C-alpha cells in the first residue's frame, strides 16, 4: 500500500498543473500556409525521383517549384491548403502532392494526419502505399470527367479516410493545375452565356407523381440482378462468389433525390412548417437535398454513427465534391406530397455555401455499394444518380457584380454559421440514434438493473454458493458475447483521453451522446464509483475481463495449475498499470493521436471489437495475455490495465463499504486472502478497494457454513444451545401429578 499512497496523493496536483500549462500556453502566431510549415521537413527526391530541392513558395499560391537541374519539373503543394475536407478525426488529412508540367501527378506523400487508422487494426503503411499509388494520375482527364476516370482503391475499415484522401487530392490538384496552367488546363472563365438562379416565386408542384414526371425528383433504382452483374464484372473474383441470394427482381435500393432548398420543392415535399424549419437551418448561400430510400441497402449505413461522416453517398458537380457529415444532416419525419410511397429512410443533407456548389447546374449523387468478401474485407462498386433542376424553378440571373467573390474563396470564418441550427441538427441525430438503439439499450439497462439488485441484496444473492457461481458465469458470458462481441460496448482508456481533450478544447455533450451504450456505461461507472468502487465495471461489465475469467475457469476444469504470486512480488507489480496510465495521460497532453497509438497496450480492440481478426502481432499480444490468465487469473487486469488504474484512482471516494469482514479475518484466518481471485485482500485482512473487482467471492465465503471458521464456530455453538434446550423425555414436566417421580420410558 505504501507504493500507492504517494501516487494517489500526487496525481490531482500533477493533473491540475498539467491542465494549467495547457490552458495558459501562448496562442500560436498568425496562421500561414500548411505547406510553409511542412515543406522544410520534406526531401524533394522522396516526392519526385531525381529532384534536387524545392524553390520558394509563391506569394499568390501555396505552391513551391520542384527543381531538377535548376529547372522546375513539378509544383508541390499540400492538399489541406486548398480543400477543407476532413476525415473521421474531424481534422484535415495533409497530403503533399507534386504535379508535373504535363498535368500528371509526379509524386504524392501522406505527411500528417489525425486519423485513428491504427486503432481499427489497419497498418498505416497500407494507407501510405495507397496514397503513393496516385502517382501518374492524369488530372487533365480528371478535369474532363469531373474527377471520375480513376478507380478508388478502398481499404476495408478505412472507407471514409480513403475517400477523403481521394477527394482532397483530386480537387486540390485540379485547382493548382488550373491556376498554374499545367497540362494545358486553364482557370475556369466566367460564363459568358446567361446565368441562372433559383426562382423563389416558382409555383409548387401538385403531388409526388407530378414531381417524378417533370424531373423534380430523380430516381436511382437497382435490383439484385443488376448489382450482382456489376460485382461479377469486378476484377476480384471473390466479388462474384458472394452474390446476393435474393430473387434478381428484388429491389436492392430505390433512392430518390430532390433539391429541397428550392422553396417550391421544399414546400411541396416537406410542408409549410417543416420547410420553414429548413430555412432556419440553412445559412446564407447554403443548399439542401432530400434523399429518400428503400430496399435491401441503406444509403446511410452506420459509419456516420462512429465517425460522423456518411460514407455511402457523395455529391459531385464538376470538380466539386461534397461529403456529408452528421452536422449537415436532419431526418425527415413525413412527406407532405400526395401520392408519396413509404420510405424507411428519409433525410435532409445540407450543402455548405463554401463548397462552391451551384444549384442551377447539373450534379450527381454517387452511391457506394460494398460487398463483404472476408471477415473485415469488402469490395466496392459505385452507381450514379444524375440530377438537373427543372427549368421551371430557374430564372435568368442579373449580371454578377465585379467585386463578388466565388463562394469557395470566402474565408470559412466569414461564412454565416447557423449555430442554433447545428446544435438542433446534432440533437436530432443523437436522439434518433438512441431510438434506433432501443433494443440494445434495453438489454444493457436490464443488465445494470440486475447487477444493482445483486449488489444491494448481496447477503441473499451469495447464500447458495453453487447458484451464485452459476449466476456469475452466466452474467459474464452475456457480458462477453452480447455486450462485447455483439454490441462492441467495450470501454477504453482512449475514452478518458477523449473526454479530457474535450474538456480542454471545449466540451460538448453531442460527441458523447452519439454512442448510447458507451455513454450509459460511463454514467453507470461514475455512479458505481461512489457506491462500490471500480469493481462494478471491472468485475462484471468489462467484456475482456469476462473473457479472462471465463477462460481461466475452463483452465481450472482442465486442471491447469494455478500460480499464486508471492505477496511481496504481487504488491510490487500493482504499480505497473498506474505507470502505464500516467504515461498515456502525459502523452495525450502533447499528442492525442500518439497516445491513441500507444493505447494499443489495451487488447480490447483486438479481442472484443475485431474478434481477433487482425494483423498477427496484435492477435499474438492478446492471446499471450489470455494464456497468462490461464495460470494467473485476470493477469492483465491485475498488472497492466490502464483503464482499471484510471478507475481505481477515484475508488477511495466511494461512500459505502459493502463487503463485510469478521474480526478474525486476517488474524488468524487467511482463507479469503488465499481464495481471492485477484489477490486484493492483504494478509492482515483488509480489502484493497483499488484492486478489488467486487466478484463477491469473499462474501460467499463469509456466509459459508462449510468454509468460514467463524461461521462454523457459530453453527456449532448454535447446535449445542439447541441440544441443551431439548427437554428430558424421562422426567415429567413441572405441574404433572408425577412431577418429581422418575419413571422409566415405555417401549
Secondary structure, DSSP 4 states (H G I P E B T S, - for coil): -HHHHHHHHHHHHHHHHHHHHHHHSPPP-S---HHHHHGGG--HHHHSTT--EEEEEPSSSS-EEEEETTEEEEEEEEGGGT---B-TTSSB-EEEEEEETTSBEEEEEEEE----TGGGT--HHHHHHHHHTTTT-BHHHHHHHTS-SSPP-PPTT-HHHHHHHHHHHHHHHHHHHHHHTGGG--PPPPP-S--EEE-TTPPPPSSHHHHHHHTSSEEEEEEHHHHHHHHHTSSSHHHHHT---S-TTSEEEEEEEE-TTSHHHHHHHH-HHHHHHHHHHS-TT-EEEEEEEESSS-SS-SHHHHHSB-TTEEEEETTEEE--BGGGEEE-----STTPPP-SEEEEEEE-GGG---TTS-EEEEEEEEEE-SSS-EEEEEEEEEE---GGGEEEPPPPPTTPPPGGGS-GGGS---HHHHHHHHHHHHHHHHHHTHHHHHHHHHHHHHHHHHHHTHHHHTSSHHHHHHHHHHHHHHIIIIIIIIT-----HHHHHHHHHHHHH---HHHHHTSHHHHHHHHHHHHHHHHT-THHHHTTT-HHHHHHHHHHHHHHHTTPPPP---HHHHHHHTHHHHHHHHHHHHHHHH-HHHHHHHGGGS-HIIIIISTT-S-HHHHHHHHHHHHHHHHSTTHHHHHT-HHHHHHHHGGGG-S---S---TTBTTTB-HHHHH-TT--B-TTS-B-TTT-----HHHHHHT-TTT-HHHHHHHHHHHHHHHHTS--TTBPPTT-TTTT-B-PPP-
